[in-house]
């Protein structure tokens, strides 16, 4: 009889002792689905693959089957098929060739991309070789499933169970077990005991309890209790045998517009083996005086985010020969930081554990800390009996006030925020702006527009477990005056650059920036070797800053101009009334070069070209030209050209040469006495060019020449010159058509 209880009396083809399906989000609509299969080592080998049926409520006629191959290495790097060991060294399990019940945990996994979104997907698996079980004598397949809502919760990963199944317990001895439900998304979990299920992958069916068994009496007439908040099971079985039990973990999330919505569920089907033994079970109790950072209410430790919780707990066996070995699920806390758990006096009948953890802002909600306590004394049947105890920890939100900006300029506004509850009231600390600087006070996210530096307080009197108020300070600074840069924007190559702000202000900071990584915090710095480009000055008063900038152009140094003056007619002796053309012969000029003529040091109005024509010269006149390049970068920017004092004599008109008429239209007569046989008549324009010349024969001592130059001469002033071998006569005349 004892041998059949230890090894189990079953059909040889049986091997399924339990299973569960979980999943994790990869990206977009792609998920990795896992199946844990708990194999009884005394049965047939585990399958190479696991089949999975996927269907949904949005399209009831659609379903598909996928295959999950056996995993080689687990996510943490361990080998697959680890034994869930409960035996003693002197009494190995069937997994190692012994007679004690032995089980292995096999993982199967595959990646799947869902073709569309639906609020209720189901993926299920049915294993045909379930072990014989006492509370369901009708037998059936072992069916497990997970449900999934990717319409409202795309990107969610399922809850998981952190404590291994298939515990062995003694009949008529109170035992405890907790599967240690955890959720990586910090959603709300609802736990329930359900009847195991049978059927096929796509069509599950309910299993029927045997006579005397039910959800409230899983072990027949014995007591059974289940806490749907913590998942803690306490029971005292009254009859030996193998019993099937199923637990479902439902995941809930608040969805705007839908309220609290079920977005996922996973279930575990497992065996509990009741053996004929009377081993005394240890107890676990929290040491109330060791609790720090939490309060114990209704069996739950209540703590707050950003608050360090610590406590110790004692595990004591009534049997002084017990060898207690603790293990816990703190490693499975899917939180911002893992708890620290230390144990002392391990392998004795009295072990103490101490827990230390600082939950962060995203670690709110219920956490089930589970401690599995195994007695390795190997008494009685030579089994290391194990009990699992739970210490539920509820992490409440603390009020945390914040601002989108902690420093602003006067006149600007800032958004305030508060987390850790609801129904907040905002107020202002005296000494700054009034509460009227807030857009609202009974809200979560007011907009503040303080005139002075102000501290705002968010509070919620209904929060009692944690800090119910927090303060955020917004610093206000006055806007400084906009800087005015007086630095020239053009600089000669080789010169240093003096950056200058026209008016400095006490209490502000200055920051210059420029090309080639230039930076300075002086108000008026000097750059010895500047680079061409944009220079910017920022003046800041706290968070308030204004700026001005300019573009620097570096110009190469241009050569200095030079000039000398020539005349037409050439020379320095002229007759009063003669037209003389002065020309400035300048070198090293540029497009911006200008000219200014002067007579005897006095500026000649309008004489601003490189040539100057006049017929108003007087004795000893000095004609000067000033040539200026008007370049910002020139060694000497101007040059002066001048004449020696001119000799100007009165005209000799005794020769009697005349022009008639004068002015004329281009047709005129030149007449007068001449003492030589021939003369040359020339017409000279105002720039000194000879535009007409003609030889004339003298008849009877006179010339009387009629000229028709209408098509040759334009309107203007001209000089008529009558040349002999020894004399010349100059007569001014005007063409006016």
Wavefront OBJ file of the C-alpha trace (Angstrom):
o trace
v 0.000 0.000 0.000
v 2.764 2.403 0.973
v 4.634 1.673 -2.259
v 1.582 2.447 -4.380
v 1.112 5.787 -2.641
v 4.736 6.753 -3.062
v 4.967 5.870 -6.744
v 1.305 6.255 -7.634
v -0.899 3.557 -9.145
v -1.625 4.772 -12.685
v -1.907 3.740 -16.311
v 1.567 3.590 -17.844
v 0.713 6.156 -20.503
v 0.039 8.888 -17.927
v 2.570 11.627 -17.283
v 0.736 14.991 -17.112
v 0.910 16.384 -13.565
v 0.261 20.038 -14.392
v 0.699 22.892 -16.871
v 0.244 26.616 -17.439
v 0.456 29.050 -20.409
v 1.926 32.546 -20.171
v 3.078 35.074 -22.771
v 5.309 38.129 -23.146
v 5.125 41.048 -25.565
v 7.952 41.360 -28.115
v 6.922 44.249 -30.410
v 3.804 45.592 -32.086
v 1.449 42.560 -32.431
v 4.178 39.958 -31.915
v 4.278 37.912 -28.697
v 6.247 34.959 -27.359
v 3.980 32.275 -25.901
v 5.313 29.836 -23.275
v 3.852 26.617 -21.958
v 5.106 25.080 -18.698
v 4.496 21.346 -18.682
v 4.997 19.502 -15.379
v 5.783 15.866 -16.167
v 5.480 12.968 -13.748
v 8.836 11.174 -14.142
v 7.179 7.757 -13.684
v 5.070 8.192 -16.831
v 5.805 8.356 -20.535
v 8.386 10.868 -21.842
v 7.459 14.512 -22.275
v 6.297 15.555 -25.785
v 8.745 17.056 -28.256
v 6.285 19.843 -29.119
v 3.117 21.260 -27.619
v 0.126 22.100 -29.837
v -1.741 25.323 -29.225
v -5.136 26.415 -30.528
v -5.641 30.181 -30.964
v -9.133 31.598 -31.439
v -11.068 34.757 -30.510
v -14.552 36.057 -29.801
v -14.459 38.743 -32.509
v -14.521 36.158 -35.313
v -15.867 32.895 -33.860
v -15.330 31.016 -37.126
v -11.580 31.804 -37.156
v -8.991 29.685 -35.376
v -5.485 28.478 -35.980
v -3.071 25.958 -34.498
v 0.588 26.548 -33.827
v 3.289 24.295 -32.474
v 5.502 25.187 -29.510
v 8.837 23.352 -29.651
v 10.748 22.407 -26.538
v 13.112 25.148 -25.339
v 16.815 24.278 -25.156
v 17.831 26.912 -22.613
v 15.521 28.874 -20.322
v 15.487 32.722 -20.411
v 17.954 32.849 -17.516
v 20.349 30.440 -19.225
v 19.477 27.307 -17.202
v 18.870 23.964 -18.877
v 15.322 22.884 -19.614
v 13.584 20.071 -17.684
v 14.732 20.958 -14.164
v 13.498 18.617 -11.419
v 11.087 19.980 -8.842
v 12.976 18.182 -6.097
v 11.275 17.258 -2.842
v 13.211 14.144 -1.945
v 16.083 13.431 0.378
v 19.531 12.171 -0.651
v 18.688 8.720 0.785
v 15.349 8.579 -1.009
v 15.705 9.724 -4.662
v 12.684 10.442 -6.816
v 11.511 8.570 -9.882
v 13.355 11.221 -11.943
v 16.604 9.714 -10.588
v 15.630 6.056 -10.481
v 14.025 6.062 -7.028
v 10.482 5.440 -5.817
v 9.481 8.897 -4.555
v 7.145 10.978 -6.699
v 9.329 13.063 -9.048
v 8.424 15.855 -11.440
v 10.226 17.910 -14.075
v 9.361 21.372 -15.403
v 9.563 21.470 -19.211
v 9.313 24.751 -21.147
v 7.918 25.110 -24.672
v 7.858 28.406 -26.604
v 7.065 29.989 -29.964
v 6.700 33.512 -31.328
v 3.387 34.479 -32.893
v 2.126 37.647 -34.589
v -1.599 38.230 -34.102
v -3.330 39.096 -37.387
v -5.652 41.723 -35.909
v -6.852 43.181 -32.630
v -9.607 41.689 -30.509
v -10.621 42.086 -26.886
v -10.718 38.342 -26.182
v -8.163 35.955 -27.615
v -7.808 32.454 -26.201
v -4.901 30.084 -26.673
v -5.372 26.637 -25.176
v -3.652 23.269 -24.939
v -5.010 19.863 -23.916
v -2.620 17.078 -22.859
v -4.127 13.608 -23.191
v -2.196 11.759 -20.485
v -3.405 13.273 -17.205
v -2.537 11.279 -14.090
v -5.320 9.524 -12.226
v -6.795 11.864 -9.622
v -9.025 11.250 -6.620
v -11.344 14.270 -6.766
v -12.143 13.765 -10.469
v -12.513 10.017 -10.826
v -14.026 10.414 -14.298
v -10.605 11.510 -15.538
v -10.033 13.475 -18.726
v -7.372 15.417 -20.546
v -5.364 18.155 -18.814
v -6.404 21.495 -20.367
v -4.877 24.934 -19.681
v -5.404 28.262 -21.394
v -4.530 31.936 -21.376
v -6.702 34.816 -22.545
v -5.540 38.069 -24.016
v -6.950 41.509 -25.010
v -4.790 43.272 -27.590
v -7.552 45.723 -28.472
v -7.214 47.610 -25.182
v -3.846 46.323 -23.957
v -1.527 45.922 -26.919
v 1.977 45.499 -25.474
v 0.863 43.738 -22.282
v 2.743 40.736 -20.907
v 0.783 38.224 -18.858
v 0.952 37.598 -15.132
v 2.981 34.573 -14.066
v 3.220 32.196 -11.086
v 6.545 32.324 -9.285
v 6.270 29.291 -6.955
v 6.566 25.759 -8.453
v 3.549 23.422 -8.169
v 3.007 19.744 -7.178
v 3.466 20.009 -3.390
v 3.450 16.881 -1.204
v 1.600 17.120 2.109
v 0.553 14.858 4.972
v -2.988 13.722 5.596
v -4.729 15.258 8.612
v -1.967 17.883 8.919
v -2.678 21.541 8.100
v -0.680 22.649 5.054
v -0.178 25.932 3.194
v 0.575 26.756 -0.428
v 0.726 29.908 -2.575
v 1.517 29.994 -6.301
v 3.012 33.515 -5.943
v 1.177 35.412 -8.681
v 3.178 38.374 -10.060
v 2.496 40.854 -12.850
v 5.242 42.619 -14.839
v 2.909 45.509 -15.725
v 1.788 46.314 -12.161
v -1.845 45.742 -13.110
v -4.469 44.633 -10.595
v -4.767 40.870 -10.143
v -7.809 38.876 -9.141
v -7.219 35.258 -8.066
v -9.692 32.400 -8.077
v -9.864 28.635 -7.635
v -11.658 26.953 -10.512
v -12.477 23.377 -11.456
v -9.867 21.737 -13.684
v -10.805 21.447 -17.336
v -10.565 18.781 -19.993
v -11.434 18.575 -23.690
v -9.294 19.458 -26.704
v -7.053 22.406 -27.646
v -9.887 24.356 -29.295
v -12.885 22.932 -27.357
v -12.355 22.728 -23.581
v -14.934 21.095 -21.313
v -15.564 21.290 -17.573
v -14.572 18.339 -15.418
v -17.062 16.934 -12.917
v -16.131 16.647 -9.244
v -16.422 13.234 -7.715
v -18.948 12.600 -4.945
v -18.116 14.613 -1.830
v -15.765 17.032 -3.643
v -16.381 20.651 -4.698
v -14.638 24.009 -5.047
v -15.033 24.577 -1.303
v -14.090 20.981 -0.474
v -11.257 20.083 -2.823
v -10.133 17.237 -0.554
v -13.542 15.913 0.322
v -14.714 16.540 3.864
v -11.489 18.257 4.864
v -11.183 22.007 5.332
v -10.001 24.157 2.434
v -9.677 27.970 2.278
v -8.422 30.275 -0.465
v -7.735 34.028 -0.231
v -8.660 35.573 -3.582
v -6.525 38.656 -2.806
v -3.264 36.993 -1.794
v -3.709 33.552 -3.366
v -2.943 31.828 -0.050
v -4.345 28.278 0.308
v -4.710 26.588 3.694
v -6.078 23.057 3.896
v -6.084 19.898 5.993
v -6.639 16.861 3.747
v -8.256 13.849 5.376
v -7.461 11.171 2.795
v -4.363 10.189 0.893
v -4.161 10.306 -2.881
v -3.472 12.589 -5.823
v -5.754 15.594 -6.207
v -6.098 18.001 -9.148
v -6.471 21.711 -8.455
v -6.702 24.696 -10.829
v -6.023 28.381 -10.092
v -6.730 31.269 -12.443
v -5.072 34.705 -12.306
v -7.137 37.492 -13.870
v -5.419 40.748 -14.843
v -7.356 44.038 -14.755
v -6.462 47.490 -16.009
v -8.261 50.831 -16.028
v -9.172 51.656 -19.637
v -10.469 55.220 -20.267
v -14.096 55.018 -21.308
v -14.405 51.385 -20.193
v -13.348 51.485 -16.538
v -11.610 48.503 -14.946
v -11.324 45.937 -17.724
v -10.125 42.366 -17.720
v -7.234 42.278 -20.179
v -5.694 38.877 -19.534
v -5.864 35.639 -17.598
v -3.616 32.645 -17.053
v -4.390 29.376 -15.292
v -2.377 26.627 -13.666
v -3.543 23.026 -13.388
v -1.497 21.084 -10.818
v -1.482 18.061 -8.555
v -1.358 18.036 -4.770
v -0.187 14.700 -3.395
v -1.432 13.691 0.061
v 0.717 11.073 1.787
v 0.179 8.998 4.961
v 2.438 10.851 7.351
v 2.234 12.958 10.480
v 5.204 15.290 10.144
v 4.732 18.405 12.214
v 4.556 21.481 10.015
v 6.532 24.671 10.780
v 4.859 28.030 11.209
v 5.752 31.471 9.868
v 4.998 34.669 11.767
v 5.967 38.263 11.167
v 7.771 39.967 14.052
v 5.592 43.027 14.618
v 8.309 44.959 16.433
v 10.621 44.657 13.416
v 8.277 46.360 10.960
v 9.646 49.661 9.671
v 8.248 51.826 6.883
v 4.916 49.961 6.830
v 1.833 49.248 8.885
v 0.274 45.809 9.318
v -3.482 45.946 8.738
v -5.705 42.930 8.140
v -2.688 40.711 7.489
v -1.337 43.051 4.748
v 1.753 45.217 5.116
v 0.918 48.667 3.773
v 3.800 50.806 2.579
v 4.418 53.715 0.226
v 6.461 54.424 -2.855
v 9.917 55.855 -2.163
v 9.637 54.581 1.422
v 11.934 51.788 2.601
v 10.056 48.860 4.130
v 11.819 46.317 6.320
v 10.605 43.536 8.561
v 11.716 40.169 9.887
v 9.815 36.903 10.205
v 10.403 33.715 12.170
v 9.929 30.182 10.833
v 9.770 27.661 13.645
v 9.148 23.922 13.571
v 7.553 22.081 16.543
v 10.023 19.301 15.806
v 13.436 20.215 17.204
v 15.028 17.757 14.766
v 13.759 19.678 11.755
v 16.220 20.988 9.148
v 14.491 24.041 7.685
v 15.573 25.396 4.287
v 13.774 28.580 3.104
v 13.352 29.864 -0.442
v 11.341 32.856 -1.668
v 10.099 34.593 -4.801
v 11.757 37.985 -4.261
v 13.766 37.348 -7.426
v 10.483 37.335 -9.334
v 9.351 40.788 -8.172
v 8.974 42.572 -11.504
v 9.805 45.962 -10.023
v 12.182 48.894 -10.412
v 14.411 47.419 -7.690
v 14.555 43.923 -6.223
v 14.046 43.302 -2.518
v 16.865 42.034 -0.348
v 16.093 38.971 1.811
v 18.574 37.502 4.313
v 18.185 34.299 6.309
v 19.951 33.239 9.495
v 20.115 29.844 11.296
v 19.301 27.950 8.090
v 19.288 24.114 8.491
v 17.950 24.359 12.048
v 14.467 24.077 13.494
v 14.209 27.889 13.825
v 15.070 30.208 10.931
v 14.748 33.980 10.788
v 14.347 35.960 7.566
v 14.631 39.725 7.120
v 13.166 41.624 4.153
v 14.320 45.051 2.871
v 12.876 46.940 -0.116
v 12.369 50.480 -1.406
v 9.474 50.447 -3.905
v 9.614 53.127 -6.562
v 6.893 55.205 -8.215
v 5.939 52.453 -10.682
v 5.847 49.655 -8.093
v 2.381 50.375 -6.719
v -0.199 47.706 -6.032
v -0.264 44.343 -4.277
v 2.901 42.246 -4.118
v 2.722 38.686 -2.790
v 5.971 37.799 -1.054
v 6.047 34.008 -0.802
v 8.373 31.905 1.340
v 8.569 28.180 0.672
v 9.844 26.333 3.726
v 11.195 22.825 3.199
v 11.962 20.478 6.092
v 14.994 18.512 4.938
v 15.088 16.361 8.072
v 13.899 13.447 5.931
v 11.786 11.926 8.654
v 8.926 9.505 8.176
v 8.654 8.615 4.490
v 11.965 10.316 3.682
v 10.334 13.262 1.977
v 11.400 16.916 2.328
v 7.942 18.314 3.020
v 7.337 21.883 1.882
v 4.855 24.579 2.810
v 4.476 27.955 1.156
v 3.541 31.014 3.189
v 2.660 34.454 1.893
v 3.259 37.931 3.265
v 1.193 40.341 1.160
v 2.648 43.835 0.683
v 0.516 46.640 -0.691
v 2.424 49.603 -2.102
v 0.424 52.819 -1.985
v 1.210 55.927 -4.001
v 2.713 58.884 -2.176
v 1.759 62.347 -3.288
v 4.442 63.738 -5.562
v 4.179 67.288 -6.842
v 6.174 68.462 -9.828
v 6.383 71.302 -12.322
v 7.125 71.273 -16.032
v 9.757 73.936 -15.267
v 11.218 74.834 -11.865
v 12.439 78.255 -13.019
v 10.565 80.690 -15.249
v 10.625 84.334 -16.324
v 8.161 86.789 -14.878
v 5.094 86.727 -17.108
v 5.537 83.101 -18.133
v 3.397 80.213 -16.895
v 4.214 76.653 -15.824
v 2.146 73.465 -15.610
v 2.006 71.806 -12.196
v 1.332 68.089 -11.774
v 0.671 65.726 -8.882
v 0.560 61.938 -8.718
v -0.337 59.425 -6.045
v -4.101 59.519 -5.782
v -6.957 61.801 -6.827
v -9.046 64.745 -5.569
v -6.131 67.055 -4.834
v -6.202 70.566 -3.428
v -3.510 73.102 -4.354
v -2.478 76.076 -2.225
v 0.360 78.617 -2.159
v 2.833 79.044 0.703
v 2.761 82.617 2.107
v 5.643 84.795 0.981
v 5.183 84.288 -2.742
v 2.304 84.805 -5.129
v -1.228 84.059 -3.955
v -3.254 80.951 -4.780
v -5.051 83.114 -7.349
v -1.928 82.672 -9.518
v -3.220 79.111 -10.173
v -5.685 78.359 -12.946
v -7.511 75.997 -10.558
v -7.008 74.707 -7.010
v -9.225 71.593 -6.877
v -7.518 69.800 -9.765
v -4.509 67.666 -10.596
v -2.780 69.810 -13.212
v -3.194 73.552 -12.646
v -1.291 76.163 -14.624
v 0.646 78.559 -12.382
v 1.646 82.103 -13.324
v 3.491 83.463 -10.294
v 4.943 86.971 -10.187
v 7.443 86.057 -7.485
v 9.212 82.849 -6.503
v 6.403 80.726 -5.018
v 6.047 77.347 -3.327
v 2.844 75.453 -4.184
v 1.452 72.640 -2.028
v -0.623 69.706 -3.322
v -2.557 67.821 -0.642
v -5.132 65.070 -0.244
v -6.480 64.570 3.257
v -8.076 61.234 2.320
v -4.641 59.592 1.981
v -3.611 58.228 5.372
v -1.144 55.432 4.650
v 1.445 57.663 2.975
v 2.575 61.256 2.736
v -0.537 63.237 1.823
v 1.083 66.482 0.684
v 4.060 67.628 -1.304
v 5.554 70.974 -2.251
v 7.052 72.222 -5.472
v 8.788 75.594 -5.752
v 8.805 77.673 -8.923
v 11.594 80.273 -9.055
v 10.672 83.503 -10.873
v 13.261 85.845 -12.393
v 12.860 89.230 -14.100
v 13.691 89.432 -17.780
v 16.943 91.371 -18.294
v 17.175 94.233 -20.775
v 18.033 93.173 -24.294
v 21.732 93.778 -24.919
v 22.930 96.316 -27.459
v 26.141 95.346 -29.229
v 28.358 98.268 -30.303
v 31.040 96.209 -32.063
v 31.684 97.021 -35.747
v 30.567 94.310 -38.132
v 33.579 94.773 -40.465
v 37.111 94.100 -39.289
v 40.402 94.446 -41.114
v 42.470 91.287 -41.427
v 45.039 91.081 -38.648
v 43.137 93.353 -36.241
v 41.837 92.147 -32.855
v 38.091 92.170 -32.152
v 36.695 94.051 -29.176
v 33.249 92.719 -28.306
v 31.261 95.277 -26.379
v 27.849 95.434 -24.728
v 26.823 99.066 -24.471
v 25.250 98.825 -21.010
v 26.053 96.226 -18.343
v 23.558 95.262 -15.627
v 24.364 94.066 -12.116
v 23.267 90.558 -11.188
v 23.069 89.146 -14.712
v 25.397 86.769 -16.505
v 26.891 87.226 -19.939
v 27.769 84.595 -22.469
v 29.340 85.257 -25.831
v 29.446 82.537 -28.445
v 30.873 82.587 -31.917
v 32.495 80.657 -34.745
v 35.239 78.100 -34.162
v 33.771 77.302 -30.735
v 34.410 80.756 -29.270
v 32.900 81.338 -25.826
v 33.335 83.965 -23.106
v 31.453 85.017 -19.967
v 32.848 88.577 -19.967
v 30.588 91.470 -20.897
v 33.183 93.003 -23.258
v 35.917 90.522 -24.170
v 38.698 91.014 -26.731
v 39.572 88.368 -29.320
v 43.156 88.618 -30.572
v 42.657 86.361 -33.582
v 38.949 86.486 -34.466
v 37.160 84.296 -37.008
v 34.619 85.602 -39.490
v 31.011 84.607 -38.723
v 28.104 85.154 -36.339
v 28.739 86.307 -32.765
v 25.942 86.097 -30.202
v 25.613 87.652 -26.743
v 23.143 86.097 -24.280
v 22.285 87.981 -21.105
v 20.609 85.824 -18.435
v 18.934 86.512 -15.141
v 18.200 83.090 -13.672
v 15.953 81.298 -16.156
v 15.341 84.473 -18.153
v 17.575 85.197 -21.076
v 17.641 87.574 -24.052
v 20.160 87.747 -26.846
v 21.545 89.906 -29.633
v 23.951 89.014 -32.400
v 25.907 90.382 -35.345
v 27.763 88.946 -38.320
v 31.459 89.792 -38.474
v 33.065 90.216 -41.884
v 36.856 90.227 -42.065
v 38.171 92.305 -44.983
v 41.647 92.027 -46.506
v 43.803 95.184 -46.338
v 43.730 97.015 -49.714
v 46.777 98.889 -51.151
v 46.936 102.677 -50.816
v 46.051 104.771 -53.918
v 48.512 107.073 -55.740
v 47.868 109.896 -58.266
v 49.523 112.491 -60.500
v 47.868 115.245 -62.622
v 48.311 115.849 -66.350
v 46.824 118.660 -68.513
v 45.534 119.107 -72.019
v 46.925 121.208 -73.510
v 50.083 120.119 -71.719
v 52.285 122.501 -69.810
v 51.700 125.166 -67.188
v 51.353 128.361 -69.327
v 47.950 129.326 -70.612
v 46.039 132.316 -71.894
v 43.086 133.545 -69.901
v 39.942 131.961 -71.264
v 41.736 128.894 -72.532
v 40.051 125.562 -71.853
v 42.341 123.270 -69.878
v 41.513 119.609 -69.126
v 43.065 118.287 -65.891
v 43.250 114.465 -65.537
v 43.854 112.531 -62.286
v 46.002 109.551 -63.217
v 45.310 107.276 -60.193
v 46.690 103.811 -59.381
v 45.385 101.137 -56.906
v 41.815 102.357 -57.219
v 38.714 100.324 -56.402
v 35.042 100.596 -57.419
v 34.391 102.825 -54.416
v 37.170 105.339 -55.301
v 36.045 109.025 -55.297
v 37.656 112.222 -56.608
v 37.464 115.813 -55.412
v 39.147 118.715 -57.279
v 40.246 121.897 -55.490
v 41.531 125.287 -56.682
v 44.009 126.921 -54.364
v 42.773 124.665 -51.499
v 39.098 125.459 -52.010
v 36.730 122.611 -53.004
v 35.357 122.983 -56.517
v 31.671 122.140 -56.327
v 30.666 119.342 -58.694
v 34.241 118.501 -59.696
v 34.103 114.868 -58.505
v 35.294 112.924 -61.553
v 38.759 111.820 -62.565
v 38.795 114.692 -65.154
v 38.237 118.402 -64.626
v 37.757 120.946 -67.479
v 37.837 124.685 -66.940
v 38.397 127.948 -68.874
v 38.453 130.186 -65.815
v 42.095 129.839 -64.783
v 43.910 132.787 -63.269
v 47.538 133.648 -62.724
v 49.289 131.426 -60.094
v 46.309 129.029 -59.700
v 47.152 125.627 -58.150
v 44.801 122.774 -59.095
v 44.661 119.804 -56.694
v 42.794 116.463 -56.739
v 42.052 114.309 -53.633
v 41.686 110.607 -54.459
v 40.049 108.451 -51.745
v 39.384 104.695 -52.000
v 36.808 104.730 -49.142
v 37.896 101.231 -48.052
v 37.658 100.166 -44.374
v 40.949 98.336 -44.585
v 43.670 100.383 -46.293
v 47.082 101.431 -45.056
v 46.617 105.022 -46.390
v 43.186 105.470 -47.876
v 43.781 108.704 -49.889
v 46.294 110.434 -52.207
v 46.752 114.038 -53.462
v 47.783 115.110 -56.940
v 48.613 118.785 -57.623
v 50.040 121.202 -60.211
v 52.692 123.827 -59.903
v 51.382 127.404 -59.908
v 50.115 128.106 -63.427
v 51.081 131.051 -65.622
v 47.981 132.579 -67.223
v 48.348 135.618 -69.550
v 45.681 137.804 -71.028
v 44.725 136.858 -74.630
v 46.259 138.798 -77.623
v 43.381 139.647 -79.999
v 45.313 142.076 -82.201
v 45.192 139.504 -84.996
v 41.484 140.283 -85.420
v 40.328 136.630 -85.994
v 36.593 136.323 -85.388
v 33.760 133.715 -85.482
v 30.351 134.652 -86.727
v 27.836 133.870 -85.531
v 28.744 132.760 -81.974
v 26.881 130.810 -80.584
v 25.835 128.972 -83.751
v 24.263 125.714 -84.921
v 27.456 124.298 -86.404
v 27.623 126.554 -89.497
v 29.817 129.612 -89.001
v 32.438 131.829 -90.695
v 36.012 132.303 -89.523
v 37.518 135.581 -90.758
v 40.395 137.951 -90.057
v 43.789 139.262 -91.179
v 46.714 136.822 -91.418
v 50.315 137.653 -92.464
v 51.312 134.156 -93.664
v 50.255 132.307 -96.837
v 48.514 129.328 -95.072
v 47.007 128.546 -91.646
v 45.445 125.449 -89.943
v 42.037 125.685 -88.312
v 41.389 123.214 -85.419
v 38.255 122.562 -83.318
v 38.941 121.141 -79.797
v 36.229 119.733 -77.444
v 36.050 120.255 -73.694
v 38.131 117.167 -72.915
v 41.011 118.409 -75.103
v 40.397 116.227 -78.120
v 40.875 117.705 -81.637
v 37.622 116.859 -83.368
v 38.212 118.797 -86.591
v 41.135 120.365 -88.491
v 41.443 121.956 -91.921
v 44.173 123.836 -93.838
v 43.170 127.264 -95.267
v 44.926 129.348 -98.032
v 45.296 133.052 -97.184
v 44.052 135.362 -99.949
v 45.131 138.997 -99.995
v 46.313 138.768 -96.371
v 42.985 137.536 -95.008
v 41.045 134.325 -94.278
v 37.357 134.123 -94.833
v 36.482 130.403 -94.306
v 32.874 129.139 -94.051
v 32.541 125.914 -92.004
v 29.550 123.543 -91.899
v 30.008 121.153 -88.960
v 26.376 120.506 -87.911
v 26.751 116.750 -88.340
v 30.126 116.647 -86.618
v 29.701 118.784 -83.541
v 27.217 118.210 -80.727
v 25.869 120.953 -78.505
v 28.498 122.257 -76.130
v 31.552 124.492 -75.712
v 34.504 124.264 -78.095
v 37.807 126.051 -78.829
v 38.644 127.230 -82.326
v 42.390 127.402 -82.796
v 44.066 129.172 -85.776
v 47.685 127.944 -86.052
v 50.599 129.482 -87.937
v 54.231 128.504 -87.756
v 54.821 131.032 -84.999
v 51.463 131.936 -83.451
v 48.100 130.517 -82.473
v 44.833 132.228 -81.773
v 42.203 130.575 -79.558
v 38.553 131.557 -79.765
v 35.833 129.994 -77.564
v 32.531 129.256 -79.244
v 29.325 127.427 -78.450
v 27.211 125.038 -80.524
v 23.492 125.331 -79.771
v 21.130 123.639 -82.225
l 1 2 3 4 5 6 7 8 9 10 11 12 13 14 15 16 17 18 19 20 21 22 23 24 25 26 27 28 29 30 31 32 33 34 35 36 37 38 39 40 41 42 43 44 45 46 47 48 49 50 51 52 53 54 55 56 57 58 59 60 61 62 63 64 65 66 67 68 69 70 71 72 73 74 75 76 77 78 79 80 81 82 83 84 85 86 87 88 89 90 91 92 93 94 95 96 97 98 99 100 101 102 103 104 105 106 107 108 109 110 111 112 113 114 115 116 117 118 119 120 121 122 123 124 125 126 127 128 129 130 131 132 133 134 135 136 137 138 139 140 141 142 143 144 145 146 147 148 149 150 151 152 153 154 155 156 157 158 159 160 161 162 163 164 165 166 167 168 169 170 171 172 173 174 175 176 177 178 179 180 181 182 183 184 185 186 187 188 189 190 191 192 193 194 195 196 197 198 199 200 201 202 203 204 205 206 207 208 209 210 211 212 213 214 215 216 217 218 219 220 221 222 223 224 225 226 227 228 229 230 231 232 233 234 235 236 237 238 239 240 241 242 243 244 245 246 247 248 249 250 251 252 253 254 255 256 257 258 259 260 261 262 263 264 265 266 267 268 269 270 271 272 273 274 275 276 277 278 279 280 281 282 283 284 285 286 287 288 289 290 291 292 293 294 295 296 297 298 299 300 301 302 303 304 305 306 307 308 309 310 311 312 313 314 315 316 317 318 319 320 321 322 323 324 325 326 327 328 329 330 331 332 333 334 335 336 337 338 339 340 341 342 343 344 345 346 347 348 349 350 351 352 353 354 355 356 357 358 359 360 361 362 363 364 365 366 367 368 369 370 371 372 373 374 375 376 377 378 379 380 381 382 383 384 385 386 387 388 389 390 391 392 393 394 395 396 397 398 399 400 401 402 403 404 405 406 407 408 409 410 411 412 413 414 415 416 417 418 419 420 421 422 423 424 425 426 427 428 429 430 431 432 433 434 435 436 437 438 439 440 441 442 443 444 445 446 447 448 449 450 451 452 453 454 455 456 457 458 459 460 461 462 463 464 465 466 467 468 469 470 471 472 473 474 475 476 477 478 479 480 481 482 483 484 485 486 487 488 489 490 491 492 493 494 495 496 497 498 499 500 501 502 503 504 505 506 507 508 509 510 511 512 513 514 515 516 517 518 519 520 521 522 523 524 525 526 527 528 529 530 531 532 533 534 535 536 537 538 539 540 541 542 543 544 545 546 547 548 549 550 551 552 553 554 555 556 557 558 559 560 561 562 563 564 565 566 567 568 569 570 571 572 573 574 575 576 577 578 579 580 581 582 583 584 585 586 587 588 589 590 591 592 593 594 595 596 597 598 599 600 601 602 603 604 605 606 607 608 609 610 611 612 613 614 615 616 617 618 619 620 621 622 623 624 625 626 627 628 629 630 631 632 633 634 635 636 637 638 639 640 641 642 643 644 645 646 647 648 649 650 651 652 653 654 655 656 657 658 659 660 661 662 663 664 665 666 667 668 669 670 671 672 673 674 675 676 677 678 679 680 681 682 683 684 685 686 687 688 689 690 691 692 693 694 695 696 697 698 699 700 701 702 703 704 705 706 707 708 709 710 711 712 713 714 715 716 717 718 719 720 721 722 723 724 725 726 727 728 729 730 731 732 733 734 735 736 737
